[in-house]
Amino acid sequence: MRAAVYQGPGDVKIAEVADPRIEDSRDLIVKTRTASMCGSDLYLYHGEVEQMVAPGRTTLGHEICAEVVETGEDVTRFSPGDRVTFPYSVSCGLCFLCRAGQTAHCETSGKAIYGYGTAFGDLGGSQAEYVRVPLADNHLEHVPDSIDDEAALLLSCNLPAAIIAVEAAEIRPTDTVAVIGCGPTGLLALQLARRRTHAPVLAFDRVAYRLARAEQLGATPVNVDRDPVPEKVAEVTAGRGVDKVVEFAGRGPAFGLAVSIARPGGVISGGGVYLENEYPVSLFDMYFKNLQLRLNGFANAKTAQWQAMRVLEHGVIDPAAVITHRVTLEEFPDAAAAFAARADGFLKLVITP
C-alpha cells in the first residue's frame, strides 16, 4: 500500500509499504476514506522528538474516517463496510485506567498512539491507504450517517481535545475567556467557548489569517507580536484579567502569557502539547494569584468522542471554519510543508488516499 513515511526533519515521502495484517483476534483492518495532519504531528515532522520515530519506517497521522475491510475472529461490534473513526490513542475500555477515564494511559495498549513512532506502540498512522486497529470492539467508533467523511476527521483528536479543555475550564455564562493558539483545535474550542459565555472571548495568536478566522467566529483578536496585550486584556476585563484561559499553543511564551493575563482566582486549562522541559513561568506568580492549572493536553479523546459526535450532529460548531485544504496522498508532502510553514490561509487539510 501507499503511505506517508517520515524520512527525517521536514521530509515526508509517499512510499510503498507492506499492507497491515490481523495480528490479534481483536484487531481489524480499515481502508482510509479521509485522513489529516494534526498540529501535534509537527513535533515529529520537525524532528523535535527524533527518539520517537524511525526514519524510513514510521507512518504518520492519527486522524481518520475509514471503512472496515477485515475483522479478527473475536471482533463482534464491527463488520466489513462499516464507516468508522478512532481516537488517536488505543484503549481497551476495560483496564483500571480506562475505567478511571484515563483512556490515553490504557494499561493494555501501553499508551499506544497511531502514527507516533516507536515510543508509542509503533503503530501505523492514518496517512496511508490501510490501517490496523487493535482492540477494536471497545476502541473504534461507528460514524453516524449525519456526519460526513471530512467532519468525521475531527472526532479522532481535535474536537474531543477542544471539548475536554473547555469543560476543564468550567466556563460560566458571564466569564471572560481567552483562547491562546488559534490553530484548528483552538478555533474549535473558541466556538465551544462562545456557546458557554455572553462575555467577550479573546483570541491570541501571531498568525494574521488565524486571527481573522477567530474574529469571524466572534472573538476579539489579539496579535501577540503587534498588539499591546496588557491594554487589550484590561479593556475587556475592567482591568482584572481574564476569568478562564484555554491554552493550546503548548510553548513556553504562550504558557507565560496565560499566567500573566489570568485574573486572581482564574483558571488555566492547558490543552497544548507540552514537550519542553522548562517553562518561563513563576510558581510564585501562580501561587500569589491563586490560579488553578488544569492540564489535559494528553487528552483522553475516547471519553469525549460521544459528545463530539453530538456537537457535530447538532451543528454546535462549524467544521468548515477549520477545514481549508484538500489533497490526495501524493500531494500530501507538499501540503505538509505548507501546513508546517503556516502558509497563508492554511488551517486543516483533508487527505484522500
TORGU-610771 format. One record per residue (C-alpha): residue number from 1; residue in three letters; x, y, z. Coordinates in steps of 0.5 Angstrom, whole numbers, plus 500, padded with zeros to 3 digits. Each point is the difference from the previous one (the first is absolute). Layout:
% TORGU-610771
+-----+------+-----+-----+-----+
| pos | code |  xx |  yy |  zz |
+-----+------+-----+-----+-----+
| NUM |  ALA |   X |   Y |   Z |
...
+-----+------+-----+-----+-----+
//
This chain:
% TORGU-610771
+-----+------+-----+-----+-----+
| pos | code |  xx |  yy |  zz |
+-----+------+-----+-----+-----+
|   1 |  MET | 500 | 500 | 500 |
|   2 |  ARG | 502 | 507 | 500 |
|   3 |  ALA | 501 | 504 | 506 |
|   4 |  ALA | 504 | 507 | 502 |
|   5 |  VAL | 506 | 498 | 503 |
|   6 |  TYR | 505 | 504 | 505 |
|   7 |  GLN | 507 | 501 | 497 |
|   8 |  GLY | 503 | 505 | 504 |
|   9 |  PRO | 498 | 507 | 503 |
|  10 |  GLY | 496 | 504 | 495 |
|  11 |  ASP | 500 | 494 | 495 |
|  12 |  VAL | 494 | 495 | 499 |
|  13 |  LYS | 499 | 496 | 493 |
|  14 |  ILE | 495 | 495 | 498 |
|  15 |  ALA | 503 | 493 | 499 |
|  16 |  GLU | 497 | 493 | 499 |
|  17 |  VAL | 500 | 496 | 507 |
|  18 |  ALA | 497 | 494 | 502 |
|  19 |  ASP | 493 | 499 | 501 |
|  20 |  PRO | 498 | 500 | 507 |
|  21 |  ARG | 497 | 493 | 502 |
|  22 |  ILE | 496 | 497 | 506 |
|  23 |  GLU | 505 | 499 | 506 |
|  24 |  ASP | 495 | 498 | 505 |
|  25 |  SER | 493 | 497 | 500 |
|  26 |  ARG | 497 | 507 | 503 |
|  27 |  ASP | 503 | 504 | 494 |
|  28 |  LEU | 497 | 503 | 494 |
|  29 |  ILE | 503 | 503 | 493 |
|  30 |  VAL | 497 | 506 | 498 |
|  31 |  LYS | 500 | 504 | 493 |
|  32 |  THR | 501 | 507 | 501 |
|  33 |  ARG | 495 | 505 | 497 |
|  34 |  THR | 503 | 506 | 502 |
|  35 |  ALA | 506 | 502 | 505 |
|  36 |  SER | 503 | 506 | 502 |
|  37 |  MET | 506 | 503 | 504 |
|  38 |  CYS | 500 | 503 | 507 |
|  39 |  GLY | 504 | 505 | 503 |
|  40 |  SER | 503 | 495 | 505 |
|  41 |  ASP | 502 | 497 | 494 |
|  42 |  LEU | 505 | 506 | 498 |
|  43 |  TYR | 504 | 498 | 506 |
|  44 |  LEU | 502 | 493 | 496 |
|  45 |  TYR | 500 | 504 | 494 |
|  46 |  HIS | 505 | 505 | 502 |
|  47 |  GLY | 505 | 495 | 504 |
|  48 |  GLU | 498 | 502 | 507 |
|  49 |  VAL | 499 | 493 | 502 |
|  50 |  GLU | 505 | 496 | 496 |
|  51 |  GLN | 501 | 495 | 505 |
|  52 |  MET | 493 | 498 | 499 |
|  53 |  VAL | 500 | 499 | 492 |
|  54 |  ALA | 503 | 495 | 496 |
|  55 |  PRO | 502 | 504 | 493 |
|  56 |  GLY | 498 | 496 | 494 |
|  57 |  ARG | 495 | 496 | 504 |
|  58 |  THR | 496 | 504 | 505 |
|  59 |  THR | 493 | 501 | 496 |
|  60 |  LEU | 497 | 507 | 503 |
|  61 |  GLY | 493 | 502 | 501 |
|  62 |  HIS | 495 | 499 | 506 |
|  63 |  GLU | 493 | 503 | 497 |
|  64 |  ILE | 496 | 496 | 495 |
|  65 |  CYS | 493 | 498 | 498 |
|  66 |  ALA | 500 | 493 | 497 |
|  67 |  GLU | 497 | 493 | 497 |
|  68 |  VAL | 500 | 494 | 504 |
|  69 |  VAL | 503 | 495 | 495 |
|  70 |  GLU | 502 | 494 | 504 |
|  71 |  THR | 499 | 498 | 507 |
|  72 |  GLY | 503 | 495 | 505 |
|  73 |  GLU | 496 | 494 | 503 |
|  74 |  ASP | 499 | 503 | 506 |
|  75 |  VAL | 497 | 507 | 498 |
|  76 |  THR | 493 | 500 | 501 |
|  77 |  ARG | 498 | 507 | 499 |
|  78 |  PHE | 502 | 502 | 493 |
|  79 |  SER | 499 | 497 | 493 |
|  80 |  PRO | 503 | 501 | 493 |
|  81 |  GLY | 497 | 506 | 497 |
|  82 |  ASP | 499 | 504 | 507 |
|  83 |  ARG | 502 | 507 | 500 |
|  84 |  VAL | 505 | 501 | 506 |
|  85 |  THR | 505 | 505 | 503 |
|  86 |  PHE | 504 | 499 | 506 |
|  87 |  PRO | 503 | 504 | 506 |
|  88 |  TYR | 507 | 502 | 499 |
|  89 |  SER | 502 | 495 | 506 |
|  90 |  VAL | 499 | 493 | 500 |
|  91 |  SER | 496 | 498 | 506 |
|  92 |  CYS | 497 | 493 | 503 |
|  93 |  GLY | 494 | 503 | 504 |
|  94 |  LEU | 501 | 495 | 505 |
|  95 |  CYS | 506 | 501 | 504 |
|  96 |  PHE | 500 | 504 | 506 |
|  97 |  LEU | 503 | 507 | 497 |
|  98 |  CYS | 495 | 499 | 494 |
|  99 |  ARG | 494 | 500 | 505 |
| 100 |  ALA | 503 | 506 | 504 |
| 101 |  GLY | 499 | 504 | 494 |
| 102 |  GLN | 508 | 500 | 498 |
| 103 |  THR | 499 | 496 | 493 |
| 104 |  ALA | 506 | 503 | 498 |
| 105 |  HIS | 504 | 496 | 505 |
| 106 |  CYS | 497 | 494 | 499 |
| 107 |  GLU | 504 | 494 | 503 |
| 108 |  THR | 498 | 495 | 495 |
| 109 |  SER | 502 | 504 | 494 |
| 110 |  GLY | 506 | 503 | 503 |
| 111 |  LYS | 498 | 507 | 498 |
| 112 |  ALA | 501 | 499 | 493 |
| 113 |  ILE | 498 | 505 | 495 |
| 114 |  TYR | 499 | 500 | 493 |
| 115 |  GLY | 506 | 503 | 496 |
| 116 |  TYR | 504 | 502 | 506 |
| 117 |  GLY | 506 | 496 | 499 |
| 118 |  THR | 504 | 494 | 504 |
| 119 |  ALA | 499 | 504 | 506 |
| 120 |  PHE | 492 | 499 | 500 |
| 121 |  GLY | 499 | 493 | 497 |
| 122 |  ASP | 503 | 500 | 493 |
| 123 |  LEU | 493 | 500 | 497 |
| 124 |  GLY | 499 | 502 | 493 |
| 125 |  GLY | 497 | 507 | 499 |
| 126 |  SER | 494 | 502 | 496 |
| 127 |  GLN | 503 | 504 | 495 |
| 128 |  ALA | 500 | 493 | 496 |
| 129 |  GLU | 495 | 496 | 496 |
| 130 |  TYR | 499 | 495 | 505 |
| 131 |  VAL | 501 | 500 | 508 |
| 132 |  ARG | 500 | 494 | 505 |
| 133 |  VAL | 495 | 502 | 506 |
| 134 |  PRO | 502 | 496 | 507 |
| 135 |  LEU | 495 | 499 | 505 |
| 136 |  ALA | 494 | 502 | 495 |
| 137 |  ASP | 494 | 498 | 504 |
| 138 |  ASN | 501 | 505 | 506 |
| 139 |  HIS | 504 | 505 | 496 |
| 140 |  LEU | 497 | 501 | 493 |
| 141 |  GLU | 494 | 504 | 499 |
| 142 |  HIS | 495 | 500 | 494 |
| 143 |  VAL | 499 | 506 | 497 |
| 144 |  PRO | 492 | 503 | 499 |
| 145 |  ASP | 498 | 501 | 493 |
| 146 |  SER | 498 | 507 | 502 |
| 147 |  ILE | 508 | 501 | 501 |
| 148 |  ASP | 504 | 501 | 493 |
| 149 |  ASP | 507 | 497 | 499 |
| 150 |  GLU | 503 | 507 | 501 |
| 151 |  ALA | 497 | 502 | 506 |
| 152 |  ALA | 501 | 493 | 503 |
| 153 |  LEU | 507 | 501 | 500 |
| 154 |  LEU | 499 | 505 | 506 |
| 155 |  LEU | 498 | 494 | 504 |
| 156 |  SER | 507 | 497 | 501 |
| 157 |  CYS | 503 | 506 | 503 |
| 158 |  ASN | 499 | 507 | 499 |
| 159 |  LEU | 492 | 500 | 502 |
| 160 |  PRO | 501 | 496 | 506 |
| 161 |  ALA | 506 | 503 | 503 |
| 162 |  ALA | 496 | 507 | 499 |
| 163 |  ILE | 494 | 497 | 504 |
| 164 |  ILE | 505 | 498 | 505 |
| 165 |  ALA | 504 | 506 | 501 |
| 166 |  VAL | 494 | 505 | 500 |
| 167 |  GLU | 496 | 495 | 505 |
| 168 |  ALA | 506 | 500 | 505 |
| 169 |  ALA | 500 | 508 | 500 |
| 170 |  GLU | 493 | 500 | 502 |
| 171 |  ILE | 498 | 506 | 496 |
| 172 |  ARG | 494 | 503 | 503 |
| 173 |  PRO | 495 | 505 | 497 |
| 174 |  THR | 503 | 506 | 502 |
| 175 |  ASP | 507 | 498 | 499 |
| 176 |  THR | 505 | 504 | 496 |
| 177 |  VAL | 504 | 495 | 496 |
| 178 |  ALA | 507 | 500 | 497 |
| 179 |  VAL | 502 | 494 | 495 |
| 180 |  ILE | 507 | 500 | 498 |
| 181 |  GLY | 502 | 497 | 494 |
| 182 |  CYS | 495 | 500 | 494 |
| 183 |  GLY | 502 | 494 | 496 |
| 184 |  PRO | 494 | 495 | 499 |
| 185 |  THR | 500 | 498 | 507 |
| 186 |  GLY | 500 | 507 | 503 |
| 187 |  LEU | 495 | 502 | 495 |
| 188 |  LEU | 495 | 494 | 502 |
| 189 |  ALA | 501 | 502 | 507 |
| 190 |  LEU | 498 | 507 | 498 |
| 191 |  GLN | 494 | 498 | 497 |
| 192 |  LEU | 498 | 496 | 506 |
| 193 |  ALA | 502 | 506 | 505 |
| 194 |  ARG | 496 | 505 | 496 |
| 195 |  ARG | 494 | 495 | 502 |
| 196 |  ARG | 501 | 500 | 507 |
| 197 |  THR | 501 | 507 | 502 |
| 198 |  HIS | 497 | 507 | 498 |
| 199 |  ALA | 506 | 504 | 502 |
| 200 |  PRO | 506 | 501 | 495 |
| 201 |  VAL | 504 | 495 | 497 |
| 202 |  LEU | 507 | 502 | 498 |
| 203 |  ALA | 505 | 496 | 495 |
| 204 |  PHE | 507 | 500 | 501 |
| 205 |  ASP | 505 | 498 | 494 |
| 206 |  ARG | 505 | 503 | 496 |
| 207 |  VAL | 498 | 498 | 493 |
| 208 |  ALA | 495 | 505 | 497 |
| 209 |  TYR | 496 | 495 | 496 |
| 210 |  ARG | 498 | 496 | 506 |
| 211 |  LEU | 498 | 507 | 504 |
| 212 |  ALA | 496 | 502 | 494 |
| 213 |  ARG | 496 | 493 | 501 |
| 214 |  ALA | 500 | 501 | 507 |
| 215 |  GLU | 497 | 507 | 499 |
| 216 |  GLN | 495 | 497 | 495 |
| 217 |  LEU | 498 | 495 | 505 |
| 218 |  GLY | 498 | 505 | 505 |
| 219 |  ALA | 506 | 501 | 504 |
| 220 |  THR | 505 | 506 | 502 |
| 221 |  PRO | 506 | 499 | 496 |
| 222 |  VAL | 507 | 502 | 504 |
| 223 |  ASN | 506 | 499 | 496 |
| 224 |  VAL | 506 | 499 | 505 |
| 225 |  ASP | 505 | 503 | 496 |
| 226 |  ARG | 497 | 506 | 498 |
| 227 |  ASP | 494 | 502 | 505 |
| 228 |  PRO | 501 | 503 | 507 |
| 229 |  VAL | 498 | 494 | 503 |
| 230 |  PRO | 499 | 502 | 507 |
| 231 |  GLU | 496 | 506 | 498 |
| 232 |  LYS | 496 | 496 | 495 |
| 233 |  VAL | 498 | 495 | 506 |
| 234 |  ALA | 499 | 506 | 505 |
| 235 |  GLU | 495 | 503 | 495 |
| 236 |  VAL | 495 | 494 | 500 |
| 237 |  THR | 501 | 498 | 507 |
| 238 |  ALA | 500 | 506 | 504 |
| 239 |  GLY | 507 | 499 | 502 |
| 240 |  ARG | 499 | 494 | 504 |
| 241 |  GLY | 503 | 495 | 495 |
| 242 |  VAL | 496 | 494 | 496 |
| 243 |  ASP | 496 | 495 | 504 |
| 244 |  LYS | 501 | 494 | 496 |
| 245 |  VAL | 506 | 499 | 496 |
| 246 |  VAL | 501 | 494 | 495 |
| 247 |  GLU | 507 | 499 | 497 |
| 248 |  PHE | 501 | 496 | 494 |
| 249 |  ALA | 507 | 502 | 498 |
| 250 |  GLY | 504 | 496 | 504 |
| 251 |  ARG | 506 | 504 | 500 |
| 252 |  GLY | 504 | 504 | 506 |
| 253 |  PRO | 498 | 507 | 498 |
| 254 |  ALA | 493 | 498 | 499 |
| 255 |  PHE | 499 | 497 | 507 |
| 256 |  GLY | 503 | 506 | 503 |
| 257 |  LEU | 495 | 504 | 496 |
| 258 |  ALA | 495 | 496 | 503 |
| 259 |  VAL | 502 | 501 | 507 |
| 260 |  SER | 501 | 508 | 499 |
| 261 |  ILE | 493 | 501 | 497 |
| 262 |  ALA | 496 | 496 | 505 |
| 263 |  ARG | 497 | 503 | 506 |
| 264 |  PRO | 501 | 499 | 507 |
| 265 |  GLY | 496 | 493 | 501 |
| 266 |  GLY | 500 | 499 | 493 |
| 267 |  VAL | 500 | 493 | 496 |
| 268 |  ILE | 505 | 498 | 495 |
| 269 |  SER | 498 | 494 | 496 |
| 270 |  GLY | 506 | 497 | 497 |
| 271 |  GLY | 498 | 496 | 493 |
| 272 |  GLY | 507 | 501 | 497 |
| 273 |  VAL | 506 | 495 | 499 |
| 274 |  TYR | 505 | 502 | 505 |
| 275 |  LEU | 506 | 497 | 498 |
| 276 |  GLU | 505 | 505 | 502 |
| 277 |  ASN | 504 | 498 | 507 |
| 278 |  GLU | 500 | 507 | 503 |
| 279 |  TYR | 495 | 506 | 499 |
| 280 |  PRO | 501 | 507 | 502 |
| 281 |  VAL | 494 | 500 | 505 |
| 282 |  SER | 501 | 502 | 507 |
| 283 |  LEU | 496 | 496 | 505 |
| 284 |  PHE | 500 | 505 | 505 |
| 285 |  ASP | 496 | 504 | 495 |
| 286 |  MET | 495 | 495 | 499 |
| 287 |  TYR | 500 | 499 | 508 |
| 288 |  PHE | 499 | 507 | 501 |
| 289 |  LYS | 494 | 501 | 495 |
| 290 |  ASN | 497 | 493 | 503 |
| 291 |  LEU | 500 | 498 | 493 |
| 292 |  GLN | 497 | 493 | 498 |
| 293 |  LEU | 504 | 496 | 495 |
| 294 |  ARG | 497 | 494 | 497 |
| 295 |  LEU | 504 | 496 | 494 |
| 296 |  ASN | 496 | 496 | 495 |
| 297 |  GLY | 505 | 500 | 494 |
| 298 |  PHE | 501 | 493 | 500 |
| 299 |  ALA | 492 | 499 | 499 |
| 300 |  ASN | 496 | 494 | 502 |
| 301 |  ALA | 497 | 501 | 493 |
| 302 |  LYS | 496 | 494 | 500 |
| 303 |  THR | 496 | 502 | 506 |
| 304 |  ALA | 497 | 507 | 496 |
| 305 |  GLN | 499 | 496 | 494 |
| 306 |  TRP | 493 | 499 | 501 |
| 307 |  GLN | 499 | 507 | 502 |
| 308 |  ALA | 504 | 503 | 494 |
| 309 |  MET | 495 | 496 | 495 |
| 310 |  ARG | 494 | 503 | 503 |
| 311 |  VAL | 504 | 507 | 500 |
| 312 |  LEU | 500 | 499 | 492 |
| 313 |  GLU | 493 | 497 | 499 |
| 314 |  HIS | 497 | 506 | 504 |
| 315 |  GLY | 504 | 505 | 496 |
| 316 |  VAL | 503 | 503 | 506 |
| 317 |  ILE | 507 | 501 | 496 |
| 318 |  ASP | 501 | 501 | 493 |
| 319 |  PRO | 506 | 495 | 497 |
| 320 |  ALA | 500 | 505 | 494 |
| 321 |  ALA | 503 | 505 | 505 |
| 322 |  VAL | 507 | 496 | 501 |
| 323 |  ILE | 500 | 495 | 493 |
| 324 |  THR | 503 | 505 | 495 |
| 325 |  HIS | 504 | 495 | 495 |
| 326 |  ARG | 499 | 493 | 497 |
| 327 |  VAL | 506 | 496 | 497 |
| 328 |  THR | 501 | 493 | 497 |
| 329 |  LEU | 505 | 496 | 504 |
| 330 |  GLU | 505 | 501 | 494 |
| 331 |  GLU | 499 | 507 | 501 |
| 332 |  PHE | 501 | 500 | 508 |
| 333 |  PRO | 507 | 501 | 500 |
| 334 |  ASP | 500 | 507 | 497 |
| 335 |  ALA | 494 | 501 | 504 |
| 336 |  ALA | 503 | 498 | 507 |
| 337 |  ALA | 506 | 505 | 498 |
| 338 |  ALA | 495 | 506 | 499 |
| 339 |  PHE | 496 | 498 | 507 |
| 340 |  ALA | 506 | 500 | 504 |
| 341 |  ALA | 502 | 507 | 497 |
| 342 |  ARG | 494 | 502 | 502 |
| 343 |  ALA | 498 | 502 | 492 |
| 344 |  ASP | 495 | 506 | 500 |
| 345 |  GLY | 493 | 497 | 501 |
| 346 |  PHE | 502 | 493 | 502 |
| 347 |  LEU | 497 | 497 | 506 |
| 348 |  LYS | 498 | 493 | 499 |
| 349 |  LEU | 501 | 495 | 494 |
| 350 |  VAL | 496 | 494 | 498 |
| 351 |  ILE | 504 | 495 | 496 |
| 352 |  THR | 496 | 495 | 496 |
| 353 |  PRO | 504 | 494 | 498 |
+-----+------+-----+-----+-----+
//
